[in-house]
Amino acid sequence: MVELIAKTPFDGALPLEVGTVSASEVDTGVLTSVAPYKGKNKALSEALKGAHGMAAPAPNRATGKEGSRAIWFGREMVLLCGPEPDAKLGKHAALTDQSDAWAVARLEGENAAQVLARLTPIDLRPGVFKRGHTARTELQHMMASITRIGERSYQIMVFRAFAQTLAHDLKIAMQGVAARQPR
């Protein structure tokens, strides 16, 4: 009988540290897509707040905090990161476990925005893409979710199949930014 070995999405490709920027793999816990039933958006937001302490996020926003976050994930879609979803949410939305489908990385450091700017077309300036803002966007040649989680830190999510590609692309961008910094 074949013995399978569980591996994380990045399987040793992260962590990385180049210059003032680091990239690390994040274990977000359970990932659940939450798609509200027709006309149930408000009720879902109230149920989410009651069960997990955060309302459903507005478009391009995230609510909650480290370990328990709700991320806008597209039209009529929220990704609950961290806790097992409370069963009461099922009255207002379709719940689907996405835990094995995504690779999640944290990019942080003084030049993290400069690194990301080499890979994505979104405007990452602090006055535009503030803490708690999120975007479903292109990152290099992959579709991704990017959420600003701190002054100099971002959470990046790509499909698990692209984890190694994300690590490679981040490393190249990190090296490029570091090479342009004064010594």
Secondary structure, DSSP 8 states (H G I E B T S, - for coil): --------TTTTS--EEETTEEEEE----EEEEEEE-TT-HHHHHHHHHHHHS-----TTBEEEETTEEEEEEETTEEEEEES---GGGGGTEEEEE-TTTEEEEEEEETTHHHHHHTT--S---TTTS-TTBEEEEEETTEEEEEEEEETTEEEEEEEGGGHHHHHHHHHHHHHHHHHTS--
